[in-house]
């Protein structure tokens, strides 16, 4: 068997050129769409803030940008925190609104990659509305079945990991709220 260098170099160079062209095309597409994607993310965040802090007419970022203050005129209604953790399908990002009275005003799922029909049910109002209660002293606790009491969140059937991940994000927001409240 005779080894011919042309049989190796020609496909290698061809593959290199194809990869180079594709990389350049992807980079150009990214540069062209980056501003639009950033704009859409900001619009989505603004809409989510209104969901988790109903009644607010404006939001002011905290000096360290770790949370936003929801206001109606000059009156502070509460605080909005964005938290992240790992869930069944990867990263999970949750926005939580907590009123100045210590009650969760809303929870919005910003990003989730969990199983459709199971973990993605965390986006449903029936699950997220469970958090709309006075913040428990030790944070929320996930239970698996019936008899839910104050401070408890009933896990979604077949999606306990997702339920615990959302609850962990809300509890992290509560911890941040306690720090903010203590510094008022």
Backbone bond lengths (Angstrom), bond angles and torsions (degrees), N, CA, C in turn:
res aa  C-N    CA-C-N  psi(-1)  N-CA   C-N-CA  omega(-1)  CA-C   N-CA-C  phi
1 X - - - 1.444 - - 1.527 107.89 -
2 X 1.295 113.99 125.63 1.449 120.32 -177.06 1.524 109.68 -97.39
3 X 1.321 116.48 135.84 1.456 122.99 -179.29 1.527 108.50 -94.87
4 X 1.360 115.70 121.37 1.466 120.50 179.26 1.531 108.25 -111.91
5 X 1.321 116.15 118.86 1.461 122.05 -177.16 1.526 112.26 -61.68
6 X 1.328 117.93 -30.83 1.475 121.61 179.98 1.525 111.28 -64.43
7 X 1.327 116.72 -32.62 1.464 120.31 179.41 1.524 111.83 -69.34
8 X 1.294 118.45 -20.48 1.457 122.73 178.72 1.528 110.58 -94.18
9 X 1.305 117.32 -44.47 1.475 121.37 -174.29 1.527 111.80 -70.91
10 X 1.296 119.10 -43.97 1.471 121.76 -176.55 1.540 111.56 -57.75
11 X 1.330 121.82 -51.86 1.468 120.23 179.14 1.535 112.21 -67.45
12 X 1.337 116.29 -31.43 1.460 119.52 179.12 1.522 110.68 -66.03
13 X 1.304 117.18 -46.74 1.467 121.88 179.10 1.532 109.76 -64.82
14 X 1.306 117.81 -41.84 1.470 121.40 178.67 1.525 110.68 -60.98
15 X 1.314 117.50 -46.23 1.464 121.59 179.00 1.531 110.85 -64.02
16 X 1.326 117.40 -40.02 1.456 121.41 177.96 1.523 110.73 -61.37
17 X 1.312 117.76 -44.43 1.475 121.86 -179.61 1.526 110.35 -64.82
18 X 1.310 117.76 -42.73 1.472 121.33 178.42 1.534 109.66 -60.96
19 X 1.320 117.52 -45.69 1.473 121.15 179.65 1.518 111.36 -64.37
20 X 1.310 117.82 -39.95 1.458 121.91 179.15 1.528 110.85 -64.11
21 X 1.306 117.45 -45.55 1.469 121.41 179.55 1.535 110.45 -63.50
22 X 1.315 117.49 -43.87 1.473 120.76 179.61 1.528 110.95 -63.95
23 X 1.319 117.46 -40.63 1.460 121.39 178.18 1.518 110.83 -62.38
24 X 1.317 117.18 -43.86 1.463 121.30 178.33 1.536 111.29 -64.11
25 X 1.320 117.01 -40.54 1.469 120.64 178.35 1.533 111.07 -65.11
26 X 1.331 117.50 -42.11 1.462 120.69 178.18 1.532 111.39 -65.29
27 X 1.319 116.80 -41.21 1.466 120.68 178.22 1.522 110.56 -63.10
28 X 1.317 117.58 -42.00 1.466 121.33 178.93 1.525 110.62 -64.84
29 X 1.317 117.08 -42.82 1.466 120.92 178.49 1.520 110.23 -61.73
30 X 1.315 117.08 -42.59 1.462 121.34 178.54 1.530 110.80 -61.68
31 X 1.310 117.43 -44.15 1.463 120.70 -179.97 1.526 111.10 -64.63
32 X 1.319 117.38 -38.03 1.461 121.27 -178.21 1.532 112.71 -72.26
33 X 1.316 117.52 -29.90 1.465 120.54 -174.59 1.526 114.21 -103.44
34 X 1.313 119.07 -8.55 1.469 122.05 -174.85 1.528 112.30 -58.08
35 X 1.327 118.05 -45.30 1.472 120.71 -179.07 1.522 111.40 -64.20
36 X 1.315 116.31 -42.94 1.464 120.43 -179.23 1.526 110.90 -64.88
37 X 1.310 117.41 -41.96 1.464 121.46 178.80 1.524 110.05 -63.52
38 X 1.332 117.04 -43.60 1.461 121.39 178.51 1.530 110.51 -62.05
39 X 1.316 116.66 -42.38 1.473 121.58 178.45 1.525 111.13 -62.61
40 X 1.318 116.69 -43.44 1.468 120.93 179.71 1.527 110.63 -65.91
41 X 1.332 117.87 -38.53 1.465 121.06 177.45 1.523 111.13 -63.45
42 X 1.327 116.98 -40.73 1.468 120.75 178.38 1.525 111.06 -65.67
43 X 1.327 117.53 -39.75 1.467 120.80 177.44 1.522 110.77 -65.12
44 X 1.312 116.97 -41.16 1.465 121.57 178.85 1.529 110.41 -64.78
45 X 1.319 116.86 -41.01 1.458 121.14 178.53 1.527 110.46 -64.44
46 X 1.324 116.56 -42.75 1.468 120.54 179.60 1.528 110.68 -63.14
47 X 1.320 116.94 -41.17 1.469 120.99 178.76 1.529 110.35 -65.94
48 X 1.328 117.22 -39.54 1.468 121.12 179.46 1.521 110.83 -66.64
49 X 1.318 117.78 -35.92 1.467 120.68 177.38 1.524 110.59 -60.74
50 X 1.324 116.43 -39.86 1.472 119.78 178.80 1.522 111.56 -67.24
51 X 1.329 116.64 -31.00 1.466 120.77 178.56 1.526 110.87 -70.67
52 X 1.339 116.77 -43.35 1.467 119.65 -175.12 1.530 112.84 -85.07
53 X 1.322 117.78 -13.14 1.465 121.51 178.19 1.530 108.40 -134.59
54 X 1.358 116.11 69.46 1.465 119.35 -177.68 1.529 110.25 -62.53
55 X 1.313 115.33 142.61 1.457 120.50 179.36 1.512 113.18 95.84
56 X 1.321 117.53 -18.17 1.465 119.93 179.02 1.528 109.08 -72.31
57 X 1.310 115.38 139.89 1.471 120.19 178.11 1.517 111.85 -106.28
58 X 1.345 116.30 -15.11 1.460 119.85 177.01 1.522 109.53 -153.05
59 X 1.309 113.57 159.56 1.469 120.19 178.52 1.521 108.46 -131.30
60 X 1.312 114.61 136.61 1.460 121.21 -179.64 1.516 107.47 -121.05
61 X 1.330 116.71 124.82 1.457 119.53 178.34 1.522 109.93 -70.85
62 X 1.318 115.57 140.87 1.459 120.72 176.42 1.523 108.89 -65.82
63 X 1.310 116.33 160.68 1.465 120.28 -176.95 1.524 112.58 -57.79
64 X 1.327 117.48 -32.68 1.465 119.86 178.11 1.529 112.50 -95.42
65 X 1.334 116.60 5.16 1.471 124.47 176.85 1.527 113.74 57.99
66 X 1.334 117.93 23.11 1.456 120.25 179.35 1.532 111.92 -87.80
67 X 1.322 116.57 -10.53 1.458 121.51 177.87 1.522 108.65 -159.78
68 X 1.319 115.33 171.95 1.466 120.68 177.30 1.520 108.71 -123.26
69 X 1.302 115.44 149.45 1.460 121.97 178.87 1.520 107.51 -102.72
70 X 1.332 116.16 121.15 1.459 121.22 178.00 1.518 110.21 -86.96
71 X 1.336 116.01 127.85 1.455 120.38 -177.40 1.517 111.41 -128.27
72 X 1.324 114.00 152.86 1.460 121.74 169.83 1.524 104.18 -124.20
73 X 1.327 115.92 104.14 1.457 120.26 -170.46 1.516 108.15 68.47
74 X 1.322 116.84 -124.35 1.465 121.36 177.28 1.521 112.64 -98.42
75 X 1.335 117.02 -3.62 1.466 121.27 -178.28 1.524 111.49 -85.21
76 X 1.328 116.20 131.63 1.461 121.47 175.95 1.521 108.45 -79.84
77 X 1.342 115.70 122.76 1.472 120.61 176.92 1.526 111.12 -90.47
78 X 1.338 115.90 -35.13 1.454 119.59 -177.88 1.513 111.45 169.78
79 X 1.327 114.64 -160.38 1.453 121.38 -172.66 1.524 110.13 -132.11
80 X 1.337 115.38 148.15 1.459 121.73 179.40 1.523 108.44 -121.07
81 X 1.331 115.36 125.45 1.462 122.00 -178.02 1.524 109.26 -119.55
82 X 1.327 116.66 140.49 1.461 121.78 173.86 1.521 107.36 -113.20
83 X 1.331 115.51 124.31 1.465 121.41 -177.00 1.525 109.79 -128.17
84 X 1.331 115.44 157.31 1.469 120.86 -178.33 1.519 110.23 -135.84
85 X 1.319 114.91 150.86 1.463 121.82 173.93 1.519 108.46 -157.50
86 X 1.301 116.45 -179.80 1.470 122.35 175.66 1.529 108.23 -93.50
87 X 1.315 115.14 142.27 1.455 121.66 176.60 1.518 108.40 -128.58
88 X 1.309 116.98 -170.87 1.464 121.98 -176.66 1.528 112.33 -57.08
89 X 1.339 117.10 -42.92 1.459 121.14 -175.59 1.519 114.19 -100.00
90 X 1.318 118.07 9.44 1.465 120.34 -179.48 1.517 110.76 127.59
91 X 1.319 115.39 -146.69 1.462 120.65 -176.88 1.521 111.91 -69.87
92 X 1.323 114.95 144.63 1.462 123.24 178.02 1.519 107.11 -129.64
93 X 1.319 116.55 131.73 1.461 121.63 178.65 1.527 108.15 -123.78
94 X 1.339 115.46 129.67 1.461 121.45 -174.50 1.526 109.41 -130.43
95 X 1.330 116.12 138.01 1.457 121.90 173.70 1.520 107.64 -108.11
96 X 1.340 116.16 129.71 1.457 122.01 -177.11 1.522 109.53 -125.04
97 X 1.327 116.02 131.12 1.453 121.45 174.26 1.514 109.50 -103.54
98 X 1.333 116.24 133.78 1.463 121.28 178.13 1.524 107.08 -130.48
99 X 1.331 115.39 121.59 1.453 120.72 -179.59 1.516 111.02 -69.91
100 X 1.337 115.76 161.42 1.470 118.72 -178.94 1.523 111.36 -67.28
101 X 1.350 116.02 -12.59 1.466 120.62 175.86 1.530 112.69 -85.26
102 X 1.346 117.03 -0.92 1.457 120.50 177.44 1.513 114.53 87.82
103 X 1.319 117.48 17.90 1.459 121.38 178.71 1.529 108.94 -108.59
104 X 1.338 115.92 136.81 1.461 120.15 175.45 1.526 107.26 -68.95
105 X 1.329 115.46 123.43 1.470 120.42 -177.33 1.518 112.31 -95.70
106 X 1.317 116.74 -15.83 1.458 119.44 178.21 1.510 111.98 173.51
107 X 1.338 114.97 156.51 1.458 122.86 177.82 1.520 107.15 -134.66
108 X 1.331 116.36 130.95 1.469 121.23 177.82 1.522 108.63 -127.02
109 X 1.311 115.78 136.95 1.462 121.32 176.56 1.530 106.56 -89.08
110 X 1.324 116.80 116.26 1.461 120.78 -179.01 1.523 111.71 -85.08
111 X 1.333 116.59 -41.17 1.466 119.41 176.66 1.523 109.20 -149.90
112 X 1.324 113.99 138.00 1.466 121.07 -179.19 1.528 107.67 -154.90
113 X 1.330 116.32 141.96 1.468 121.47 179.97 1.521 111.21 -127.17
114 X 1.307 117.09 27.91 1.454 120.42 -176.27 1.532 111.60 -79.43
115 X 1.307 115.77 179.03 1.460 123.20 -173.92 1.528 112.26 -64.51
116 X 1.346 117.15 126.05 1.471 119.45 175.69 1.530 110.07 -59.73
117 X 1.322 116.22 139.22 1.460 121.41 179.28 1.516 113.40 84.94
118 X 1.315 117.10 -13.77 1.468 120.61 176.81 1.525 108.99 -123.39
119 X 1.322 116.73 -86.38 1.456 121.57 -177.38 1.517 114.05 -62.51
120 X 1.330 116.62 -32.16 1.465 119.10 179.59 1.527 112.07 -69.06
121 X 1.339 116.83 -11.37 1.470 119.93 175.02 1.530 111.74 -65.77
122 X 1.333 116.91 -11.35 1.466 120.61 176.69 1.525 110.63 -63.35
123 X 1.320 117.68 -19.08 1.462 121.76 179.51 1.530 111.87 -80.01
124 X 1.320 116.96 -11.92 1.465 120.07 -178.61 1.525 111.50 -75.51
125 X 1.331 114.94 143.77 1.465 120.76 179.19 1.530 111.92 -57.51
126 X 1.330 116.78 -36.42 1.467 120.13 -176.93 1.525 111.96 -60.03
127 X 1.324 117.47 -31.84 1.465 120.11 176.64 1.527 110.51 -83.98
128 X 1.321 117.26 -50.12 1.470 121.38 -174.62 1.530 112.70 -64.72
129 X 1.336 117.48 -31.61 1.468 120.59 -178.39 1.528 113.09 -68.39
130 X 1.339 117.33 -16.06 1.469 120.00 177.47 1.529 111.76 -61.36
131 X 1.322 116.27 -25.73 1.467 120.72 -177.20 1.526 112.43 -79.22
132 X 1.319 117.70 -13.84 1.462 121.04 -176.76 1.525 109.94 -75.29
133 X 1.292 114.66 80.99 1.460 122.47 179.55 1.528 107.95 -157.87
134 X 1.303 115.32 171.13 1.455 119.53 178.62 1.518 109.21 -61.98
135 X 1.322 115.63 138.13 1.456 121.51 -177.63 1.525 109.62 -62.88
136 X 1.345 117.28 121.38 1.464 119.66 178.17 1.531 110.59 -70.42
137 X 1.315 114.97 151.79 1.469 121.21 -176.78 1.524 112.43 -57.05
138 X 1.323 117.40 -40.02 1.464 120.79 -177.57 1.523 112.26 -105.63
139 X 1.324 118.23 15.95 1.460 120.64 -178.17 1.515 111.00 85.35
140 X 1.308 115.58 173.64 1.459 121.46 -178.82 1.521 110.86 -79.18
141 X 1.328 115.03 151.15 1.463 122.59 178.71 1.527 107.37 -121.99
142 X 1.332 116.59 136.07 1.462 121.62 177.96 1.519 109.04 -89.90
143 X 1.348 115.60 129.43 1.463 120.58 174.12 1.518 107.85 -116.17
144 X 1.327 116.40 157.01 1.461 119.24 -175.89 1.518 114.22 -89.66
145 X 1.320 118.37 -33.87 1.459 118.89 -177.46 1.516 111.44 -142.24
146 X 1.327 114.16 151.81 1.455 127.97 175.54 1.513 120.88 8.38
147 X 1.319 113.58 173.46 1.446 121.48 177.08 1.521 113.73 69.67
148 X 1.325 116.62 32.51 1.462 120.90 -178.67 1.521 110.61 -63.10
149 X 1.339 115.68 134.05 1.460 122.81 177.76 1.517 108.35 -116.09
150 X 1.330 116.57 176.35 1.459 120.48 176.35 1.517 109.79 -55.12
151 X 1.313 115.81 137.64 1.462 120.84 179.13 1.511 114.08 84.89
152 X 1.344 116.95 -0.06 1.458 120.31 -179.56 1.532 110.03 -115.15
153 X 1.320 114.63 146.15 1.455 122.85 178.70 1.522 107.15 -121.41
154 X 1.323 116.73 125.43 1.462 120.23 178.80 1.526 109.29 -80.09
155 X 1.322 115.94 122.30 1.465 122.16 -178.32 1.518 110.50 -63.88
156 X 1.317 114.92 149.05 1.462 120.00 174.58 1.518 108.09 -73.12
157 X 1.312 117.42 137.23 1.457 121.90 179.73 1.525 109.96 -58.57
158 X 1.319 116.22 125.50 1.460 121.58 178.00 1.512 113.96 78.75
159 X 1.330 117.15 4.55 1.470 119.70 -177.17 1.534 110.38 -138.11
160 X 1.308 115.73 46.60 1.461 120.10 -178.16 1.525 111.31 -63.79
161 X 1.330 117.82 -37.44 1.465 120.84 -179.72 1.531 109.95 -61.99
162 X 1.322 116.88 -45.10 1.463 121.01 178.84 1.524 110.06 -64.18
163 X 1.332 117.38 -43.72 1.461 121.33 179.21 1.521 110.78 -58.43
164 X 1.323 116.58 -43.19 1.463 120.95 179.70 1.531 111.07 -69.04
165 X 1.332 117.16 -35.39 1.466 120.36 179.97 1.532 111.07 -67.81
166 X 1.333 117.24 -43.99 1.461 120.21 177.68 1.523 109.27 -62.73
167 X 1.314 116.85 -43.62 1.460 121.40 179.57 1.527 110.83 -62.70
168 X 1.322 117.38 -38.89 1.468 120.65 177.45 1.535 110.23 -61.75
169 X 1.330 116.86 -40.70 1.470 120.29 177.86 1.525 110.90 -64.51
170 X 1.330 116.71 -44.49 1.470 120.10 179.48 1.528 109.80 -64.40
171 X 1.325 117.38 -41.65 1.472 120.36 178.72 1.532 111.54 -64.21
172 X 1.322 117.25 -35.10 1.461 120.66 175.85 1.536 110.37 -65.40
173 X 1.342 115.95 -38.89 1.465 120.23 176.11 1.526 110.34 -63.30
174 X 1.328 116.40 -38.84 1.470 121.31 178.82 1.530 109.86 -62.73
175 X 1.334 116.78 -43.21 1.465 120.50 177.80 1.532 110.40 -60.07
176 X 1.327 116.34 -42.90 1.464 120.52 178.39 1.526 110.54 -64.99
177 X 1.325 116.48 -39.49 1.469 120.89 177.93 1.526 110.61 -60.97
178 X 1.323 116.49 -43.38 1.470 120.74 179.65 1.527 111.25 -59.96
179 X 1.345 116.25 -38.67 1.465 120.28 177.65 1.523 110.75 -67.44
180 X 1.336 116.11 -42.86 1.472 120.55 179.96 1.521 109.83 -65.36
181 X 1.329 115.26 -45.82 1.469 120.92 -178.91 1.528 110.24 -61.12
182 X 1.307 116.90 -39.15 1.459 121.29 179.68 1.515 112.45 -66.95
183 X 1.343 116.24 -25.15 1.465 120.25 -177.80 1.513 113.75 -94.07
184 X 1.341 118.24 0.52 1.467 120.58 -177.48 1.512 111.29 -67.14
